[in-house]
Amino acid sequence: MDNLSDTLKKLKITAVDRTDDSLEGCLDCLLQALAQNNMETSEKIQGSGILQLFSSLLIPQSSCTARVANIIAELAKNEFMRIPCVDAGLISPLVQLLNSKDQEVLLQTGRALGNICYDSHEGRSAVDQAGGAQIVVDHLRSLCSITDPANEKLLTVFCGMLMNYSNENDSLQAQLINMGVIPTLVKLLGIHCQNASLTEMCLVAFGNLAELESSKEQFASTNIAEELVKLFKKQIEHDKREMIFEVLAPLAENDAIKLQLVEAGLVECLLEIVQQKVDSDKEEDIAELKTASDLMVLLLLGDESMQKLFEGGKGNVFQRVLSWIPSNNHQLQLAGALAIANFARNDGNCIHMVDNGIVEKLMDLLDRHVEDGNVTVQHAALSALRNLAIPVVNKAKMLSAGVTEAVLKFLKSEMPPVQFKLLGTLRMLIDAQAEAAEQLGKNVKLVERLVEWCEAKDHAGVMGESNRLLSALIRHSKSKDVIKTIVQSGGIKHLVTMATSEHVIMQNEALVALALIAALELGTAEKDLESAKLVQILHRLLADERSAPEIKYNSMVLICALMGSELLHKEVQDLAFLDVVSKLRSHENKSVAQQASLTEQRLAVES
């Protein structure tokens, strides 16, 4: 270290004189010291005040320039040296050196700038202001096709520099995307796929950029899907495949890229991984099985990619995914059920799957998870059943297959995601199925649980779905017994509250159910309707200009139906409904205007 102190003193003198020979000796001595003990040497250099001199040594013509850039690159490996490098004014001369024709100078300059940018806001900012990124992007573009080892090393350094420059910084990533770096990187990957370190650098750069929404369109216009699948097929090592997965996952969120990945044969690779890893208990194999099956499910979220893989229900992929459902592997059961839920996104697919026995497979799966079951599997299987129950022709088939009984086994679940899907599945199943709606509506356990969930204020989804199912039981059954069960279980107040929902569809469903209650069982329900302040709420809905036409219409129908109760009739009279209703006679919606005339007549007669 004494030797180092002498070198630093000497360097101060020679830096001013610019005698290249003795300068080279000093610089070599510094590089040696940095190689032996980087941190201690860096601290000495920082303390000596020599950093400021380096900017005057970074001149294109000098034989020492590459050495100086190399020293800066070594110094900037230490976090504490990055800001001092910026403060010493080194960025601007380094960026100027990016215009050099000397390959070694370019290499060391790229390293120096890359290390200064690493995790350093000040470093990135200075490089940004000096316009360094654009020069590097231009270099990548012009050197892209040259495959000699020295050039590949330079390309790797430049990729690394851009990565450090933009990592986790949205605005700098967007800047690189606008400079057109993505097509260049994709081209690099294709040409240099034999070079492991350059390939790796491209993948990390893709991983960074792919998180940004604006990058997806640029990626979609390249042949990235083809290149990544080609690379994936060649990889044997788990770590390398994992790197590619980390790029595929964010890219596959884009529908156009989903389709490109399917067409490039990614699905076959994923199925092969699943087959290879399914029986392994090694941690990394379990992780890879999960990643592969999750990615498979993600590819099915695109309408075109999903339909391509469904192939009319005859496709090899669809059949393989079906075989995951009865498997003993929870991850595959989950992925299988989620995949079915994704295939079940149009009526044609749903009808085909129900006709080919998928419902029984899902019910068997649910059966295996009733006691202490896997919540994610329960949720996924219920999601699939809910989607399958949407086409009208499937409802009766699914009801006779015993789906309601299978679903009701989960009524005791305390997990909101399972509760939410259970409610949605039952609501889909009873749509326009009077007999099933009546049967469920007389099930006291179910109705009591619904009333309990209508108060689940922490889980808006469960609360909303419970209200909607209560209303659906009445609307589809039109049954006095169902209404009595709901009244006895304390459900009326929730239907009245539902009429004030911010969602018009829910308001409407509530009002139609309440009108049926008033028409069929007014005597049984009147006290509950009164204590829930239904009449006041209807007055408010009719007076509110923001209420949708169908809400106004159904509120008036309900008012007429409530006149049969002495208790509620008195409340209607006390609230000057005539004023509000007569104003609606001139409403722009014809149905509202007609109903207003009828309601006005009814109110006038009854008063």
Disulfide bonds with the S-S distance in Angstrom:
none
